[in-house]
Amino acid sequence: MAADLPYRPCVGVVLINDAGRIFAGQRKDSASAAWQMPQGGIDEGEKPRQAALRELWEETGVTADLVEFMGKTDDWVTYELPPELLGRVWGGKYRGQRQKWLLYRFTGRDDQVNIASEHPEFSSWKWIGAAELIASIVPFKRAVYEQVVATFRAHLAL
């Protein structure tokens, strides 16, 4: 039963450029044009900010010296996996994710973004406005993205 499973602890990174546009990567493992922000699990003993910088580097090649921390969500944000994914992802151990989202301003140059990592998550990337990002996310994560955008609205290009 899904309700008996825990949430996977996770971080998400809202990476913005000077214009307030948001980094979005097109997922390699999706048949549809699914775009999302960098995110990933928190390793045991890791703090959310450490996990966010690690995930950002793993998924985008952006290092900690190229970002400025701007804020985080006060609370954890959760989402449930849809029935067709439940039991198929993360070894069937989780019902969804419990996420802490962190906002960073990118202080580098676009040519310092490198999604061709050892285990690439994205096939392409772009800077987009918040409304386009929300429209481009898979439906089961849309409420999370709406909540995150509302939290950081003052810093984002809508």
Rosetta constraint file for C-alpha pairs under 8 A:
AtomPair CA 1 CA 5 HARMONIC 7.24 0.50
AtomPair CA 2 CA 86 HARMONIC 7.55 0.50
AtomPair CA 2 CA 94 HARMONIC 7.95 0.50
AtomPair CA 2 CA 95 HARMONIC 5.56 0.50
AtomPair CA 3 CA 95 HARMONIC 7.15 0.50
AtomPair CA 5 CA 93 HARMONIC 6.60 0.50
AtomPair CA 5 CA 94 HARMONIC 5.34 0.50
AtomPair CA 5 CA 95 HARMONIC 5.39 0.50
AtomPair CA 6 CA 93 HARMONIC 7.45 0.50
AtomPair CA 6 CA 94 HARMONIC 5.28 0.50
AtomPair CA 6 CA 95 HARMONIC 6.03 0.50
AtomPair CA 6 CA 96 HARMONIC 7.62 0.50
AtomPair CA 7 CA 78 HARMONIC 7.71 0.50
AtomPair CA 7 CA 94 HARMONIC 5.33 0.50
AtomPair CA 7 CA 95 HARMONIC 5.63 0.50
AtomPair CA 7 CA 96 HARMONIC 5.06 0.50
AtomPair CA 7 CA 97 HARMONIC 4.74 0.50
AtomPair CA 7 CA 98 HARMONIC 5.47 0.50
AtomPair CA 8 CA 41 HARMONIC 7.05 0.50
AtomPair CA 8 CA 94 HARMONIC 5.78 0.50
AtomPair CA 8 CA 95 HARMONIC 7.64 0.50
AtomPair CA 8 CA 96 HARMONIC 6.19 0.50
AtomPair CA 8 CA 97 HARMONIC 4.55 0.50
AtomPair CA 8 CA 98 HARMONIC 5.82 0.50
AtomPair CA 9 CA 41 HARMONIC 5.83 0.50
AtomPair CA 9 CA 42 HARMONIC 5.73 0.50
AtomPair CA 9 CA 97 HARMONIC 6.07 0.50
AtomPair CA 9 CA 98 HARMONIC 5.07 0.50
AtomPair CA 9 CA 99 HARMONIC 6.13 0.50
AtomPair CA 10 CA 39 HARMONIC 7.07 0.50
AtomPair CA 10 CA 40 HARMONIC 5.37 0.50
AtomPair CA 10 CA 41 HARMONIC 4.13 0.50
AtomPair CA 10 CA 42 HARMONIC 5.08 0.50
AtomPair CA 10 CA 48 HARMONIC 7.86 0.50
AtomPair CA 10 CA 97 HARMONIC 6.40 0.50
AtomPair CA 10 CA 98 HARMONIC 5.90 0.50
AtomPair CA 10 CA 99 HARMONIC 4.63 0.50
AtomPair CA 10 CA 100 HARMONIC 6.55 0.50
AtomPair CA 11 CA 39 HARMONIC 5.49 0.50
AtomPair CA 11 CA 40 HARMONIC 5.64 0.50
AtomPair CA 11 CA 41 HARMONIC 6.29 0.50
AtomPair CA 11 CA 42 HARMONIC 6.59 0.50
AtomPair CA 11 CA 48 HARMONIC 6.23 0.50
AtomPair CA 11 CA 51 HARMONIC 6.69 0.50
AtomPair CA 11 CA 52 HARMONIC 5.81 0.50
AtomPair CA 11 CA 99 HARMONIC 5.00 0.50
AtomPair CA 11 CA 100 HARMONIC 4.85 0.50
AtomPair CA 11 CA 101 HARMONIC 5.63 0.50
AtomPair CA 11 CA 102 HARMONIC 7.52 0.50
AtomPair CA 12 CA 37 HARMONIC 6.97 0.50
AtomPair CA 12 CA 38 HARMONIC 5.88 0.50
AtomPair CA 12 CA 39 HARMONIC 4.10 0.50
AtomPair CA 12 CA 40 HARMONIC 6.66 0.50
AtomPair CA 12 CA 52 HARMONIC 6.55 0.50
AtomPair CA 12 CA 99 HARMONIC 6.56 0.50
AtomPair CA 12 CA 100 HARMONIC 6.27 0.50
AtomPair CA 12 CA 101 HARMONIC 4.56 0.50
AtomPair CA 12 CA 102 HARMONIC 6.29 0.50
AtomPair CA 13 CA 37 HARMONIC 6.30 0.50
AtomPair CA 13 CA 38 HARMONIC 5.41 0.50
AtomPair CA 13 CA 39 HARMONIC 6.05 0.50
AtomPair CA 13 CA 52 HARMONIC 6.21 0.50
AtomPair CA 13 CA 56 HARMONIC 7.02 0.50
AtomPair CA 13 CA 101 HARMONIC 5.77 0.50
AtomPair CA 13 CA 102 HARMONIC 5.11 0.50
AtomPair CA 13 CA 103 HARMONIC 6.03 0.50
AtomPair CA 13 CA 104 HARMONIC 7.19 0.50
AtomPair CA 14 CA 22 HARMONIC 6.60 0.50
AtomPair CA 14 CA 23 HARMONIC 7.16 0.50
AtomPair CA 14 CA 37 HARMONIC 6.39 0.50
AtomPair CA 14 CA 38 HARMONIC 7.47 0.50
AtomPair CA 14 CA 101 HARMONIC 7.10 0.50
AtomPair CA 14 CA 102 HARMONIC 6.06 0.50
AtomPair CA 14 CA 103 HARMONIC 4.72 0.50
AtomPair CA 14 CA 104 HARMONIC 6.18 0.50
AtomPair CA 15 CA 22 HARMONIC 5.66 0.50
AtomPair CA 15 CA 23 HARMONIC 5.47 0.50
AtomPair CA 15 CA 37 HARMONIC 7.75 0.50
AtomPair CA 15 CA 103 HARMONIC 6.09 0.50
AtomPair CA 15 CA 104 HARMONIC 4.97 0.50
AtomPair CA 15 CA 105 HARMONIC 5.76 0.50
AtomPair CA 15 CA 106 HARMONIC 6.30 0.50
AtomPair CA 16 CA 20 HARMONIC 5.26 0.50
AtomPair CA 16 CA 21 HARMONIC 5.30 0.50
AtomPair CA 16 CA 22 HARMONIC 4.51 0.50
AtomPair CA 16 CA 23 HARMONIC 6.14 0.50
AtomPair CA 16 CA 103 HARMONIC 7.66 0.50
AtomPair CA 16 CA 104 HARMONIC 6.36 0.50
AtomPair CA 16 CA 105 HARMONIC 4.92 0.50
AtomPair CA 16 CA 106 HARMONIC 5.83 0.50
AtomPair CA 16 CA 127 HARMONIC 7.88 0.50
AtomPair CA 16 CA 156 HARMONIC 7.42 0.50
AtomPair CA 17 CA 21 HARMONIC 5.59 0.50
AtomPair CA 17 CA 22 HARMONIC 6.70 0.50
AtomPair CA 17 CA 23 HARMONIC 7.82 0.50
AtomPair CA 17 CA 105 HARMONIC 5.83 0.50
AtomPair CA 17 CA 106 HARMONIC 5.22 0.50
AtomPair CA 17 CA 107 HARMONIC 7.32 0.50
AtomPair CA 17 CA 127 HARMONIC 7.70 0.50
AtomPair CA 18 CA 105 HARMONIC 7.19 0.50
AtomPair CA 18 CA 106 HARMONIC 7.37 0.50
AtomPair CA 18 CA 107 HARMONIC 7.82 0.50
AtomPair CA 19 CA 156 HARMONIC 7.86 0.50
AtomPair CA 19 CA 157 HARMONIC 6.73 0.50
AtomPair CA 20 CA 129 HARMONIC 7.66 0.50
AtomPair CA 20 CA 155 HARMONIC 5.91 0.50
AtomPair CA 20 CA 156 HARMONIC 4.37 0.50
AtomPair CA 20 CA 157 HARMONIC 4.66 0.50
AtomPair CA 21 CA 127 HARMONIC 5.38 0.50
AtomPair CA 21 CA 128 HARMONIC 5.08 0.50
AtomPair CA 21 CA 129 HARMONIC 5.06 0.50
AtomPair CA 21 CA 130 HARMONIC 7.26 0.50
AtomPair CA 21 CA 156 HARMONIC 6.17 0.50
AtomPair CA 21 CA 157 HARMONIC 5.23 0.50
AtomPair CA 21 CA 158 HARMONIC 7.95 0.50
AtomPair CA 22 CA 37 HARMONIC 7.97 0.50
AtomPair CA 22 CA 127 HARMONIC 5.11 0.50
AtomPair CA 22 CA 128 HARMONIC 5.19 0.50
AtomPair CA 22 CA 129 HARMONIC 6.11 0.50
AtomPair CA 22 CA 130 HARMONIC 6.86 0.50
AtomPair CA 22 CA 133 HARMONIC 7.86 0.50
AtomPair CA 22 CA 156 HARMONIC 7.39 0.50
AtomPair CA 22 CA 157 HARMONIC 7.82 0.50
AtomPair CA 23 CA 37 HARMONIC 6.30 0.50
AtomPair CA 23 CA 125 HARMONIC 7.05 0.50
AtomPair CA 23 CA 126 HARMONIC 5.91 0.50
AtomPair CA 23 CA 127 HARMONIC 4.73 0.50
AtomPair CA 23 CA 128 HARMONIC 6.59 0.50
AtomPair CA 24 CA 35 HARMONIC 5.85 0.50
AtomPair CA 24 CA 36 HARMONIC 5.16 0.50
AtomPair CA 24 CA 37 HARMONIC 4.97 0.50
AtomPair CA 24 CA 38 HARMONIC 7.59 0.50
AtomPair CA 24 CA 125 HARMONIC 5.57 0.50
AtomPair CA 24 CA 126 HARMONIC 5.58 0.50
AtomPair CA 24 CA 127 HARMONIC 6.18 0.50
AtomPair CA 24 CA 128 HARMONIC 6.83 0.50
AtomPair CA 24 CA 133 HARMONIC 7.20 0.50
AtomPair CA 25 CA 35 HARMONIC 5.28 0.50
AtomPair CA 25 CA 36 HARMONIC 5.44 0.50
AtomPair CA 25 CA 37 HARMONIC 6.23 0.50
AtomPair CA 25 CA 38 HARMONIC 7.42 0.50
AtomPair CA 25 CA 122 HARMONIC 5.36 0.50
AtomPair CA 25 CA 123 HARMONIC 7.24 0.50
AtomPair CA 25 CA 124 HARMONIC 5.80 0.50
AtomPair CA 25 CA 125 HARMONIC 4.23 0.50
AtomPair CA 25 CA 126 HARMONIC 6.66 0.50
AtomPair CA 26 CA 33 HARMONIC 6.59 0.50
AtomPair CA 26 CA 34 HARMONIC 5.64 0.50
AtomPair CA 26 CA 35 HARMONIC 4.29 0.50
AtomPair CA 26 CA 36 HARMONIC 6.53 0.50
AtomPair CA 26 CA 122 HARMONIC 5.09 0.50
AtomPair CA 26 CA 123 HARMONIC 5.69 0.50
AtomPair CA 26 CA 124 HARMONIC 5.42 0.50
AtomPair CA 26 CA 125 HARMONIC 6.03 0.50
AtomPair CA 27 CA 33 HARMONIC 7.58 0.50
AtomPair CA 27 CA 34 HARMONIC 5.83 0.50
AtomPair CA 27 CA 35 HARMONIC 6.03 0.50
AtomPair CA 27 CA 36 HARMONIC 7.19 0.50
AtomPair CA 27 CA 121 HARMONIC 5.83 0.50
AtomPair CA 27 CA 122 HARMONIC 4.55 0.50
AtomPair CA 27 CA 123 HARMONIC 6.23 0.50
AtomPair CA 27 CA 124 HARMONIC 7.94 0.50
AtomPair CA 28 CA 120 HARMONIC 7.66 0.50
AtomPair CA 28 CA 121 HARMONIC 5.66 0.50
AtomPair CA 28 CA 122 HARMONIC 4.97 0.50
AtomPair CA 28 CA 123 HARMONIC 5.19 0.50
AtomPair CA 29 CA 121 HARMONIC 7.51 0.50
AtomPair CA 30 CA 34 HARMONIC 6.31 0.50
AtomPair CA 33 CA 136 HARMONIC 7.55 0.50
AtomPair CA 34 CA 136 HARMONIC 6.11 0.50
AtomPair CA 34 CA 137 HARMONIC 5.76 0.50
AtomPair CA 34 CA 138 HARMONIC 6.12 0.50
AtomPair CA 35 CA 133 HARMONIC 7.19 0.50
AtomPair CA 35 CA 136 HARMONIC 5.55 0.50
AtomPair CA 35 CA 137 HARMONIC 5.48 0.50
AtomPair CA 35 CA 138 HARMONIC 7.77 0.50
AtomPair CA 36 CA 133 HARMONIC 7.27 0.50
AtomPair CA 36 CA 136 HARMONIC 7.54 0.50
AtomPair CA 36 CA 137 HARMONIC 5.89 0.50
AtomPair CA 38 CA 55 HARMONIC 6.84 0.50
AtomPair CA 38 CA 56 HARMONIC 6.18 0.50
AtomPair CA 38 CA 59 HARMONIC 6.50 0.50
AtomPair CA 38 CA 60 HARMONIC 7.78 0.50
AtomPair CA 39 CA 52 HARMONIC 7.40 0.50
AtomPair CA 39 CA 55 HARMONIC 6.32 0.50
AtomPair CA 39 CA 56 HARMONIC 7.59 0.50
AtomPair CA 40 CA 51 HARMONIC 7.88 0.50
AtomPair CA 40 CA 52 HARMONIC 7.89 0.50
AtomPair CA 40 CA 55 HARMONIC 6.12 0.50
AtomPair CA 41 CA 51 HARMONIC 7.45 0.50
AtomPair CA 42 CA 46 HARMONIC 6.19 0.50
AtomPair CA 42 CA 47 HARMONIC 7.42 0.50
AtomPair CA 42 CA 48 HARMONIC 6.72 0.50
AtomPair CA 42 CA 51 HARMONIC 5.53 0.50
AtomPair CA 43 CA 51 HARMONIC 7.17 0.50
AtomPair CA 46 CA 50 HARMONIC 6.25 0.50
AtomPair CA 46 CA 51 HARMONIC 6.24 0.50
AtomPair CA 47 CA 51 HARMONIC 6.22 0.50
AtomPair CA 48 CA 52 HARMONIC 6.00 0.50
AtomPair CA 48 CA 100 HARMONIC 6.84 0.50
AtomPair CA 49 CA 53 HARMONIC 6.33 0.50
AtomPair CA 49 CA 102 HARMONIC 7.45 0.50
AtomPair CA 50 CA 54 HARMONIC 6.20 0.50
AtomPair CA 51 CA 55 HARMONIC 5.99 0.50
AtomPair CA 52 CA 56 HARMONIC 5.97 0.50
AtomPair CA 52 CA 102 HARMONIC 7.17 0.50
AtomPair CA 53 CA 57 HARMONIC 6.17 0.50
AtomPair CA 53 CA 63 HARMONIC 7.30 0.50
AtomPair CA 53 CA 64 HARMONIC 6.19 0.50
AtomPair CA 54 CA 58 HARMONIC 6.10 0.50
AtomPair CA 55 CA 59 HARMONIC 5.94 0.50
AtomPair CA 56 CA 60 HARMONIC 5.65 0.50
AtomPair CA 56 CA 61 HARMONIC 6.89 0.50
AtomPair CA 56 CA 62 HARMONIC 6.12 0.50
AtomPair CA 56 CA 63 HARMONIC 7.38 0.50
AtomPair CA 57 CA 61 HARMONIC 4.40 0.50
AtomPair CA 57 CA 62 HARMONIC 4.82 0.50
AtomPair CA 57 CA 63 HARMONIC 5.40 0.50
AtomPair CA 57 CA 64 HARMONIC 7.77 0.50
AtomPair CA 58 CA 117 HARMONIC 6.59 0.50
AtomPair CA 58 CA 119 HARMONIC 7.95 0.50
AtomPair CA 59 CA 115 HARMONIC 5.91 0.50
AtomPair CA 59 CA 117 HARMONIC 6.72 0.50
AtomPair CA 59 CA 120 HARMONIC 6.51 0.50
AtomPair CA 59 CA 121 HARMONIC 6.20 0.50
AtomPair CA 59 CA 122 HARMONIC 7.44 0.50
AtomPair CA 60 CA 113 HARMONIC 5.65 0.50
AtomPair CA 60 CA 114 HARMONIC 5.21 0.50
AtomPair CA 60 CA 115 HARMONIC 4.60 0.50
AtomPair CA 60 CA 116 HARMONIC 7.84 0.50
AtomPair CA 60 CA 117 HARMONIC 7.51 0.50
AtomPair CA 61 CA 112 HARMONIC 7.33 0.50
AtomPair CA 61 CA 113 HARMONIC 5.56 0.50
AtomPair CA 61 CA 114 HARMONIC 4.70 0.50
AtomPair CA 61 CA 115 HARMONIC 6.18 0.50
AtomPair CA 61 CA 117 HARMONIC 7.01 0.50
AtomPair CA 62 CA 66 HARMONIC 6.48 0.50
AtomPair CA 62 CA 67 HARMONIC 7.88 0.50
AtomPair CA 62 CA 112 HARMONIC 6.72 0.50
AtomPair CA 62 CA 113 HARMONIC 5.68 0.50
AtomPair CA 62 CA 114 HARMONIC 7.18 0.50
AtomPair CA 63 CA 67 HARMONIC 7.30 0.50
AtomPair CA 66 CA 106 HARMONIC 5.96 0.50
AtomPair CA 66 CA 107 HARMONIC 5.13 0.50
AtomPair CA 66 CA 108 HARMONIC 5.14 0.50
AtomPair CA 67 CA 104 HARMONIC 5.88 0.50
AtomPair CA 67 CA 105 HARMONIC 5.41 0.50
AtomPair CA 67 CA 106 HARMONIC 4.61 0.50
AtomPair CA 67 CA 107 HARMONIC 5.41 0.50
AtomPair CA 67 CA 108 HARMONIC 7.38 0.50
AtomPair CA 68 CA 104 HARMONIC 5.33 0.50
AtomPair CA 68 CA 105 HARMONIC 5.07 0.50
AtomPair CA 68 CA 106 HARMONIC 6.62 0.50
AtomPair CA 68 CA 107 HARMONIC 7.03 0.50
AtomPair CA 69 CA 102 HARMONIC 7.73 0.50
AtomPair CA 69 CA 103 HARMONIC 6.28 0.50
AtomPair CA 69 CA 104 HARMONIC 4.61 0.50
AtomPair CA 69 CA 105 HARMONIC 6.63 0.50
AtomPair CA 70 CA 102 HARMONIC 7.69 0.50
AtomPair CA 70 CA 103 HARMONIC 5.35 0.50
AtomPair CA 70 CA 104 HARMONIC 5.37 0.50
AtomPair CA 70 CA 105 HARMONIC 6.88 0.50
AtomPair CA 71 CA 102 HARMONIC 5.84 0.50
AtomPair CA 71 CA 103 HARMONIC 5.15 0.50
AtomPair CA 71 CA 104 HARMONIC 7.30 0.50
AtomPair CA 72 CA 100 HARMONIC 7.18 0.50
AtomPair CA 72 CA 101 HARMONIC 5.54 0.50
AtomPair CA 72 CA 102 HARMONIC 4.21 0.50
AtomPair CA 72 CA 103 HARMONIC 5.87 0.50
AtomPair CA 73 CA 100 HARMONIC 6.16 0.50
AtomPair CA 73 CA 101 HARMONIC 5.43 0.50
AtomPair CA 73 CA 102 HARMONIC 6.56 0.50
AtomPair CA 73 CA 148 HARMONIC 7.34 0.50
AtomPair CA 73 CA 151 HARMONIC 6.83 0.50
AtomPair CA 75 CA 100 HARMONIC 7.02 0.50
AtomPair CA 76 CA 98 HARMONIC 5.96 0.50
AtomPair CA 76 CA 99 HARMONIC 5.27 0.50
AtomPair CA 76 CA 100 HARMONIC 5.06 0.50
AtomPair CA 76 CA 101 HARMONIC 7.90 0.50
AtomPair CA 77 CA 98 HARMONIC 5.58 0.50
AtomPair CA 77 CA 99 HARMONIC 5.03 0.50
AtomPair CA 77 CA 100 HARMONIC 6.43 0.50
AtomPair CA 77 CA 144 HARMONIC 6.61 0.50
AtomPair CA 78 CA 96 HARMONIC 7.16 0.50
AtomPair CA 78 CA 97 HARMONIC 5.49 0.50
AtomPair CA 78 CA 98 HARMONIC 4.38 0.50
AtomPair CA 78 CA 99 HARMONIC 6.05 0.50
AtomPair CA 78 CA 144 HARMONIC 7.13 0.50
AtomPair CA 79 CA 96 HARMONIC 5.48 0.50
AtomPair CA 79 CA 97 HARMONIC 5.61 0.50
AtomPair CA 79 CA 98 HARMONIC 6.89 0.50
AtomPair CA 79 CA 140 HARMONIC 7.30 0.50
AtomPair CA 79 CA 141 HARMONIC 6.61 0.50
AtomPair CA 79 CA 144 HARMONIC 6.90 0.50
AtomPair CA 80 CA 95 HARMONIC 5.80 0.50
AtomPair CA 80 CA 96 HARMONIC 4.28 0.50
AtomPair CA 80 CA 97 HARMONIC 6.81 0.50
AtomPair CA 80 CA 140 HARMONIC 7.33 0.50
AtomPair CA 81 CA 85 HARMONIC 6.07 0.50
AtomPair CA 81 CA 86 HARMONIC 5.70 0.50
AtomPair CA 81 CA 95 HARMONIC 5.88 0.50
AtomPair CA 81 CA 96 HARMONIC 4.90 0.50
AtomPair CA 81 CA 140 HARMONIC 6.99 0.50
AtomPair CA 82 CA 86 HARMONIC 6.23 0.50
AtomPair CA 82 CA 140 HARMONIC 6.72 0.50
AtomPair CA 84 CA 88 HARMONIC 7.86 0.50
AtomPair CA 85 CA 89 HARMONIC 6.26 0.50
AtomPair CA 86 CA 92 HARMONIC 6.57 0.50
AtomPair CA 86 CA 94 HARMONIC 7.78 0.50
AtomPair CA 86 CA 95 HARMONIC 6.41 0.50
AtomPair CA 87 CA 91 HARMONIC 6.75 0.50
AtomPair CA 87 CA 92 HARMONIC 3.71 0.50
AtomPair CA 87 CA 93 HARMONIC 7.06 0.50
AtomPair CA 87 CA 94 HARMONIC 7.66 0.50
AtomPair CA 87 CA 95 HARMONIC 7.96 0.50
AtomPair CA 88 CA 92 HARMONIC 5.48 0.50
AtomPair CA 90 CA 94 HARMONIC 6.71 0.50
AtomPair CA 101 CA 148 HARMONIC 7.17 0.50
AtomPair CA 103 CA 152 HARMONIC 7.53 0.50
AtomPair CA 108 CA 112 HARMONIC 6.57 0.50
AtomPair CA 109 CA 113 HARMONIC 7.51 0.50
AtomPair CA 115 CA 120 HARMONIC 6.30 0.50
AtomPair CA 115 CA 121 HARMONIC 7.55 0.50
AtomPair CA 115 CA 122 HARMONIC 6.32 0.50
AtomPair CA 115 CA 123 HARMONIC 7.47 0.50
AtomPair CA 115 CA 124 HARMONIC 7.40 0.50
AtomPair CA 115 CA 125 HARMONIC 7.85 0.50
AtomPair CA 116 CA 120 HARMONIC 5.67 0.50
AtomPair CA 128 CA 132 HARMONIC 6.43 0.50
AtomPair CA 128 CA 133 HARMONIC 6.46 0.50
AtomPair CA 129 CA 133 HARMONIC 6.28 0.50
AtomPair CA 129 CA 156 HARMONIC 7.33 0.50
AtomPair CA 129 CA 157 HARMONIC 5.17 0.50
AtomPair CA 129 CA 158 HARMONIC 5.01 0.50
AtomPair CA 130 CA 134 HARMONIC 6.21 0.50
AtomPair CA 130 CA 149 HARMONIC 6.72 0.50
AtomPair CA 130 CA 156 HARMONIC 6.75 0.50
AtomPair CA 130 CA 157 HARMONIC 6.23 0.50
AtomPair CA 130 CA 158 HARMONIC 4.74 0.50
AtomPair CA 131 CA 135 HARMONIC 6.25 0.50
AtomPair CA 131 CA 158 HARMONIC 5.66 0.50
AtomPair CA 132 CA 136 HARMONIC 6.12 0.50
AtomPair CA 133 CA 137 HARMONIC 6.36 0.50
AtomPair CA 134 CA 142 HARMONIC 6.18 0.50
AtomPair CA 134 CA 145 HARMONIC 6.14 0.50
AtomPair CA 134 CA 146 HARMONIC 6.63 0.50
AtomPair CA 135 CA 142 HARMONIC 7.90 0.50
AtomPair CA 137 CA 141 HARMONIC 6.56 0.50
AtomPair CA 137 CA 142 HARMONIC 6.06 0.50
AtomPair CA 137 CA 145 HARMONIC 7.93 0.50
AtomPair CA 138 CA 142 HARMONIC 6.49 0.50
AtomPair CA 141 CA 145 HARMONIC 6.45 0.50
AtomPair CA 142 CA 146 HARMONIC 6.16 0.50
AtomPair CA 143 CA 147 HARMONIC 6.20 0.50
AtomPair CA 144 CA 148 HARMONIC 6.16 0.50
AtomPair CA 145 CA 149 HARMONIC 5.98 0.50
AtomPair CA 146 CA 150 HARMONIC 6.12 0.50
AtomPair CA 147 CA 151 HARMONIC 6.28 0.50
AtomPair CA 148 CA 152 HARMONIC 6.42 0.50
AtomPair CA 149 CA 153 HARMONIC 5.41 0.50
AtomPair CA 149 CA 156 HARMONIC 7.70 0.50
AtomPair CA 152 CA 156 HARMONIC 6.67 0.50
AtomPair CA 153 CA 158 HARMONIC 7.85 0.50
